[in-house]
Amino acid sequence: MKTYQDWAEVAQKSEKDRIEFVKSAINDHKSSKAYKNAIIGDDYFNGENTTIRMLEKVIYNAKGQAVPDTVSPNHKIANRFFYRSVLQATSVLLGNGITWANGQGKGLGETFDKDIMQVCRLAQVEGASFAFWNLDHIEIYSLSNFVPFYDEEDGALKAGIRFWQIADNKPMRATVMELDGYEEYIFDGTEGNVFKEKRPYKLKVRTSEADGDEIYDGENYSNFPVVPCYANNTKTSELLPIRATIDAHDLISSNYCNTVDDANLIYWSITNAGGMNDADIVKFIDKMRKLHIAQVDDDQQIQSHEVSLPYEGREAILDRLEQQLYKDAMALNTYDLASGAVTATQIQAAYEPLNQKLDMLESYITDFIQRLLDIAGLEDEASYDRSIVINKTEEINTLVNAAMYLDPEYITEKIMTIFGDKDQIESTIDKQETDNLDRLTSGEGTDNTEEQ
């Protein structure tokens, strides 16, 4: 693992030394445990179980040697639990967007609400994500395409290499990013060259008819403009604690399908067939599968037998593993809430594990946003409106019963939020105030009788 001090030492040396260091740092990063876990996290998030993908079925020949089994069924079924749990945590925390205390946070970009969700997803899947503040918006990097250089003294991110390659037979591009600017490199096979010399992050360009566009000056940010984001205190993928359980679930599902397919639910027995050797039996079964017709002698009998495969045990262990996944991932099983009428108290209890996980995730997201605000020169504070399932009837009844003790505007705001009409809150309150004013000015609701 290369550190910031390693790069600072090489940065003062020759161009050749820098090129070799960049190439070595990328290779070291790709060999690291963090990078490998990030790639595995991407696979599971995309619905591909790395463990069962690498497993091969074997059989033993007459000499007792293990050889690949190319005949038996080999289904490899991967579930999408990790994908669902990551999206659930991201949507519940950030699905309603970020609320800014004074509005300056909107300067992080028009698409920041969408961008921060991507940052959050990558942090959970790969263990870390990174955002480069590029003048008026962020560009998102992942651990699978960014080499971080942490300071050996305080652990802060001080530099890094953004790298990408379209295909193995195409050149690899790399950008070394530091506090005082960035430099671009290109690698084609074993050869590496400087693609663009070091330059500041913010360039000042002037245009003239004679010279066209000309860079005449530039400046950098007060801090290193790449900010890391993590999902937990271990700075690792959320997959790690639940991977073994996911693998067990997928292996049982796959093996069960293999058993059903291999058994084919029926087998045949032949009487008076003692003269048939193994080769004859194989030919007989192959013909049955293709033609579904058996030709036998007068003294032979063929009889079919149905196979009844036990499934209760497998179903029980699959259900248990799935429950274990929800517990270990601290995720919400919405199927339990959808199974019948549940009270607000039951809903709140079901959300508690997820809320505990989101409390920690929120602290890292908040720290990430605050660092971005500092780099962008903005002063603001982010807050979040978590998206949760509620019992609408019970919530509204509670508000109605407490209406005499609460402000009318508060009641309106809460009810509109429950019905999902948050954008209409201000207009609804304004209309209520207008209607109340009209009733007062028209004399409606007052005693206008004259004394006789």
DRENLOBA-269172 format. One record per residue (C-alpha): chain; residue in one letter; y, x, z. Coordinates in steps of 0.5 Angstrom, whole numbers. Each point is the difference from the previous one (the first is absolute). Layout:
BEGIN
chain / res / yy / xx / zz
A / a / Y / X / Z
...
//
This chain:
BEGIN
chain / res / yy / xx / zz
A / m / 0 / 0 / 0
A / k / 7 / 3 / -2
A / t / 6 / -1 / 4
A / y / 7 / 0 / -1
A / q / 1 / 7 / 3
A / d / -6 / 2 / -5
A / w / 5 / -2 / -6
A / a / 6 / 2 / 3
A / e / -3 / 7 / 0
A / v / -2 / 0 / -7
A / a / 6 / -4 / -3
A / q / 4 / 7 / 1
A / k / -5 / 3 / -5
A / s / -1 / 1 / -7
A / e / -1 / -6 / -5
A / k / -7 / 2 / -1
A / d / -2 / 0 / 8
A / r / 3 / -7 / 0
A / i / -4 / -3 / -6
A / e / -6 / 3 / 4
A / f / 2 / -3 / 6
A / v / 1 / -7 / -3
A / k / -7 / 0 / -3
A / s / -3 / 3 / 6
A / a / 3 / -5 / 5
A / i / -2 / -6 / -5
A / n / -7 / 2 / 0
A / d / 0 / 1 / 8
A / h / 2 / -7 / 0
A / k / -5 / -3 / -4
A / s / -5 / 4 / 4
A / s / 2 / -3 / 7
A / k / -3 / -5 / 4
A / a / 7 / -4 / 0
A / y / 0 / -1 / -8
A / k / -8 / -1 / 0
A / n / 1 / -6 / 5
A / a / 6 / -2 / -4
A / i / -4 / -1 / -7
A / i / -6 / -3 / 4
A / g / 5 / -5 / 3
A / d / 3 / -2 / -7
A / d / -7 / -1 / -2
A / y / -2 / -5 / 5
A / f / 7 / -3 / -1
A / n / -2 / -1 / -7
A / g / -7 / -3 / 1
A / e / -4 / 6 / -1
A / n / -5 / 2 / 6
A / t / 0 / 8 / -1
A / t / -6 / 0 / 5
A / i / -5 / -5 / -4
A / r / 3 / 3 / -7
A / m / -3 / 7 / 2
A / l / -7 / -3 / 2
A / e / -6 / 1 / -4
A / k / -6 / -4 / 0
A / v / -6 / 5 / 0
A / i / -8 / -1 / -1
A / y / -5 / 5 / 2
A / n / -5 / 2 / -6
A / a / -7 / 2 / 1
A / k / 2 / 7 / 2
A / g / 4 / -3 / 6
A / q / 7 / 2 / -4
A / a / 6 / -4 / 1
A / v / 2 / -2 / -7
A / p / 6 / -5 / -2
A / d / -3 / -7 / 0
A / t / 3 / -3 / -7
A / v / -4 / -6 / 0
A / s / 1 / -4 / 6
A / p / 7 / -4 / 1
A / n / 5 / 4 / 3
A / h / 6 / -5 / 1
A / k / 6 / 3 / 4
A / i / 4 / -5 / 3
A / a / 7 / 1 / 3
A / n / 4 / -5 / 4
A / r / 8 / 0 / 0
A / f / 1 / 0 / 8
A / f / 4 / 6 / 0
A / y / 4 / -3 / -6
A / r / 1 / -6 / 4
A / s / 2 / 3 / 7
A / v / 5 / 5 / -3
A / l / 3 / -6 / -4
A / q / 0 / -4 / 6
A / a / 4 / 5 / 5
A / t / 5 / 1 / -6
A / s / 1 / -7 / -1
A / v / 1 / -3 / 7
A / l / 5 / 6 / 2
A / l / 4 / 0 / -6
A / g / -2 / -6 / -5
A / n / 7 / -3 / 2
A / g / 4 / 6 / -1
A / i / 4 / 4 / 4
A / t / 6 / -3 / 4
A / w / 6 / 5 / 1
A / a / 5 / 0 / 6
A / n / 6 / 1 / -4
A / g / -2 / 0 / -7
A / q / 1 / 7 / -2
A / g / -8 / 1 / 0
A / k / 1 / -4 / -7
A / g / 3 / 7 / -3
A / l / -8 / 3 / 0
A / g / -1 / -4 / -6
A / e / -1 / -7 / -3
A / t / -7 / 1 / 0
A / f / -1 / 3 / 7
A / d / -3 / -6 / 3
A / k / -6 / 1 / -6
A / d / 0 / 8 / 1
A / i / -1 / 0 / 7
A / m / -6 / -5 / 0
A / q / -3 / 6 / -5
A / v / 2 / 5 / 5
A / c / -3 / -4 / 5
A / r / -7 / -1 / -4
A / l / 0 / 7 / -2
A / a / 1 / 3 / 7
A / q / -6 / -5 / 2
A / v / -5 / 2 / -6
A / e / 1 / 8 / 0
A / g / 3 / 1 / 7
A / a / 7 / 2 / -2
A / s / 5 / -2 / -6
A / f / 7 / 3 / -2
A / a / 6 / -2 / -2
A / f / 5 / 4 / -4
A / w / 8 / -3 / 1
A / n / 2 / 1 / -7
A / l / 8 / -2 / 0
A / d / -1 / -7 / 0
A / h / -7 / -2 / 1
A / i / -7 / 3 / 2
A / e / -6 / 3 / -4
A / i / -6 / -1 / 4
A / y / -5 / 6 / 0
A / s / -7 / 0 / 3
A / l / -5 / 5 / 4
A / s / -4 / 0 / -7
A / n / 6 / 3 / -4
A / f / 5 / 3 / 5
A / v / -2 / 7 / 4
A / p / 4 / 0 / 6
A / f / 3 / 6 / 4
A / y / 1 / -1 / 7
A / d / 4 / 5 / 5
A / e / -5 / 4 / 4
A / e / 5 / -1 / 6
A / d / 2 / -7 / 0
A / g / -5 / -3 / -5
A / a / 6 / -3 / -4
A / l / -1 / -1 / -7
A / k / 5 / 5 / -3
A / a / -3 / 1 / -8
A / g / -5 / -2 / -4
A / i / -3 / -1 / -7
A / r / -1 / -6 / -4
A / f / -5 / 1 / -6
A / w / -3 / -4 / -5
A / q / -5 / 0 / -6
A / i / -2 / -5 / -5
A / a / -7 / 3 / -2
A / d / -4 / 6 / 2
A / n / 1 / 3 / -7
A / k / 8 / -1 / 0
A / p / 5 / 4 / 4
A / m / 2 / -1 / 7
A / r / 7 / -1 / 2
A / a / 2 / 2 / 7
A / t / 7 / 0 / 3
A / v / 2 / 4 / 7
A / m / 5 / -4 / 4
A / e / 4 / 4 / 5
A / l / 6 / -2 / 4
A / d / 5 / 4 / -5
A / g / -3 / -3 / -6
A / y / -7 / 0 / -4
A / e / -3 / 4 / -6
A / e / -5 / -3 / -5
A / y / -6 / 4 / -2
A / i / -6 / -1 / -6
A / f / -7 / 2 / 0
A / d / -4 / 0 / -6
A / g / -7 / 2 / 2
A / t / 1 / 7 / 4
A / e / 7 / 1 / -3
A / g / 6 / -2 / 4
A / n / 7 / 0 / -1
A / v / 7 / -2 / 2
A / f / 2 / -7 / -4
A / k / 7 / -1 / 3
A / e / 3 / 5 / 5
A / k / 3 / -2 / 7
A / r / 5 / -5 / 0
A / p / 3 / -4 / 5
A / y / -2 / -8 / 1
A / k / 7 / -3 / -1
A / l / 3 / 3 / -7
A / k / 7 / -1 / -3
A / v / 0 / -1 / -7
A / r / 6 / 0 / -5
A / t / 0 / -2 / -7
A / s / 4 / 2 / -6
A / e / -1 / -1 / -7
A / a / 0 / 8 / -1
A / d / -5 / 1 / 5
A / g / -4 / -6 / 1
A / d / -2 / -1 / 7
A / e / 1 / 6 / 5
A / i / -2 / 1 / 7
A / y / 6 / 3 / 3
A / d / -2 / 0 / 8
A / g / -5 / -3 / 5
A / e / -1 / -1 / 7
A / n / -6 / -2 / 5
A / y / -1 / -4 / 6
A / s / 1 / 2 / 7
A / n / -8 / -1 / 2
A / f / -6 / 1 / -4
A / p / 0 / -6 / -5
A / v / -8 / -2 / 1
A / v / -2 / -4 / 6
A / p / -7 / -1 / 2
A / c / -3 / -6 / 2
A / y / -6 / -1 / 5
A / a / -4 / -6 / 2
A / n / -3 / 2 / 6
A / n / 1 / 6 / 5
A / t / -6 / 4 / -3
A / k / 3 / 0 / -6
A / t / -6 / -2 / -4
A / s / -3 / -5 / -4
A / e / -1 / -7 / 3
A / l / -7 / 0 / -4
A / l / -3 / 6 / 5
A / p / -1 / -4 / 6
A / i / -4 / -6 / -4
A / r / -3 / 4 / -6
A / a / -7 / 1 / 3
A / t / 0 / -8 / 2
A / i / 2 / -2 / -7
A / d / -5 / 5 / -3
A / a / -6 / -3 / 4
A / h / 3 / -7 / -2
A / d / 0 / 2 / -8
A / l / -7 / 4 / 1
A / i / -4 / -7 / 3
A / s / 4 / -4 / -5
A / s / -3 / 5 / -6
A / n / -7 / 1 / 3
A / y / -1 / -8 / 0
A / c / 2 / -1 / -7
A / n / -4 / 6 / -2
A / t / -6 / -4 / 4
A / v / 1 / -6 / -3
A / d / 1 / 3 / -7
A / d / -6 / 4 / 1
A / a / -5 / -5 / 2
A / n / 3 / -5 / -5
A / l / -3 / -6 / 4
A / i / -7 / 0 / -3
A / y / -6 / 5 / 0
A / w / -7 / -1 / -4
A / s / -7 / 1 / 2
A / i / -6 / 1 / -4
A / t / -7 / -1 / 2
A / n / -6 / 3 / -4
A / a / 5 / 6 / -2
A / g / -3 / 6 / 3
A / g / -1 / 3 / -7
A / m / 8 / 0 / -1
A / n / 3 / 7 / 2
A / d / 7 / 1 / 2
A / a / 3 / 1 / -7
A / d / -4 / -7 / -2
A / i / 4 / -3 / 6
A / v / 7 / 3 / -2
A / k / -1 / -3 / -7
A / f / -3 / -6 / 3
A / i / 7 / -1 / 4
A / d / 4 / 2 / -5
A / k / -3 / -5 / -5
A / m / 1 / -6 / 5
A / r / 7 / 2 / 1
A / k / 2 / 0 / -8
A / l / -5 / -6 / -2
A / h / -1 / -4 / 6
A / i / -7 / -1 / -2
A / a / -7 / 3 / 2
A / q / -6 / 1 / -4
A / v / -6 / 1 / 4
A / d / -8 / 0 / -1
A / d / -4 / -6 / 2
A / d / -2 / 3 / 6
A / q / 7 / 2 / 3
A / q / 5 / -4 / 3
A / i / 7 / 1 / 1
A / q / 4 / -3 / 6
A / s / 7 / 0 / 2
A / h / 3 / 1 / 7
A / e / 7 / -2 / 2
A / v / 4 / 5 / 4
A / s / 4 / -2 / 6
A / l / 4 / 5 / 2
A / p / 3 / 0 / 7
A / y / 7 / -1 / 1
A / e / 2 / -2 / 7
A / g / 0 / 7 / 3
A / r / 4 / 3 / -6
A / e / 5 / -6 / 0
A / a / 1 / 1 / 8
A / i / 1 / 7 / 0
A / l / 5 / -1 / -6
A / d / 4 / -5 / 4
A / r / 0 / 5 / 6
A / l / 3 / 6 / -4
A / e / 5 / -4 / -3
A / q / 2 / -3 / 7
A / q / 0 / 8 / 2
A / l / 5 / 2 / -6
A / y / 5 / -5 / 2
A / k / 0 / 2 / 7
A / d / 0 / 8 / -1
A / a / 5 / -2 / -6
A / m / 4 / -4 / 5
A / a / 1 / -5 / -6
A / l / 0 / -8 / 0
A / n / -5 / -4 / -2
A / t / 3 / -5 / -3
A / y / -7 / -4 / -2
A / d / 0 / -1 / 8
A / l / 7 / -4 / 0
A / a / -2 / -4 / -6
A / s / -7 / -2 / 3
A / g / 4 / -6 / 3
A / a / 6 / -2 / 4
A / v / 3 / 5 / 5
A / t / 5 / 0 / 5
A / a / 6 / 5 / 0
A / t / -3 / 3 / 6
A / q / -6 / 2 / -4
A / i / 4 / 2 / -6
A / q / 4 / 5 / 5
A / a / -7 / 3 / 3
A / a / -3 / 1 / -7
A / y / 6 / 4 / -2
A / e / 1 / 4 / 6
A / p / -5 / 6 / -3
A / l / 4 / 0 / -6
A / n / 7 / 0 / 3
A / q / -2 / 6 / 4
A / k / -2 / 4 / -6
A / l / 7 / -3 / -3
A / d / 4 / 2 / 6
A / m / -2 / 8 / -1
A / l / 0 / -1 / -8
A / e / 7 / -3 / 1
A / s / 3 / 6 / 4
A / y / -2 / 5 / -5
A / i / 3 / -4 / -6
A / t / 6 / -1 / 4
A / d / 1 / 8 / 1
A / f / -1 / 1 / -7
A / i / 5 / -5 / -2
A / q / 5 / 3 / 5
A / r / -1 / 7 / -3
A / l / 1 / -3 / -7
A / l / 7 / -3 / 3
A / d / 2 / 6 / 3
A / i / -1 / 4 / -7
A / a / 3 / -5 / -4
A / g / 6 / 0 / 5
A / l / -1 / -8 / 2
A / e / 1 / -2 / 7
A / d / -5 / -6 / 1
A / e / -6 / -3 / 4
A / a / -6 / -3 / -3
A / s / -4 / -6 / 3
A / y / -6 / -4 / -2
A / d / -2 / -8 / -1
A / r / -7 / 1 / 1
A / s / -4 / -5 / -5
A / i / -5 / -4 / 5
A / v / -4 / -7 / -1
A / i / 2 / -5 / 5
A / n / -2 / -7 / 2
A / k / 7 / -3 / -3
A / t / -1 / -7 / 3
A / e / -1 / 3 / 7
A / e / 6 / 5 / -1
A / i / 5 / -6 / -2
A / n / -3 / -5 / 5
A / t / 2 / 6 / 5
A / l / 7 / 1 / -3
A / v / 1 / -8 / 0
A / n / -2 / 0 / 7
A / a / 5 / 5 / 2
A / a / 6 / -2 / -4
A / m / 4 / -3 / 5
A / y / 0 / 7 / 3
A / l / 2 / 4 / -6
A / d / 5 / 1 / -5
A / p / 0 / -4 / -6
A / e / 1 / 5 / -5
A / y / -6 / 4 / 3
A / i / -5 / -6 / 0
A / t / 2 / -1 / -8
A / e / -1 / 8 / -1
A / k / -7 / 0 / 3
A / i / -2 / -7 / -3
A / m / 2 / 3 / -7
A / t / -3 / 7 / 1
A / i / -7 / -4 / 2
A / f / 1 / -4 / -7
A / g / 1 / 7 / -3
A / d / 7 / -2 / -3
A / k / 4 / 6 / 4
A / d / 4 / 0 / -6
A / q / 3 / -7 / 1
A / i / 2 / 1 / 7
A / e / 7 / 1 / -1
A / s / 1 / -5 / -5
A / t / -4 / -5 / 5
A / i / 4 / 2 / 6
A / d / 7 / -1 / -4
A / k / -2 / -7 / -3
A / q / -2 / -2 / 7
A / e / 7 / 2 / 3
A / t / 3 / -3 / -6
A / d / -3 / -7 / 1
A / n / 1 / 0 / 8
A / l / 8 / 1 / -2
A / d / 0 / -5 / -5
A / r / -3 / -5 / 5
A / l / 5 / 2 / 5
A / t / 6 / -1 / -4
A / s / -3 / -7 / -3
A / g / 0 / -2 / 7
A / e / -8 / -1 / 0
A / g / -3 / 0 / 6
A / t / 6 / -2 / 4
A / d / 2 / -6 / 4
A / n / 6 / -3 / -4
A / t / -1 / -7 / 4
A / e / 7 / -3 / 2
A / e / 1 / -3 / 7
A / q / 1 / -8 / 0
//
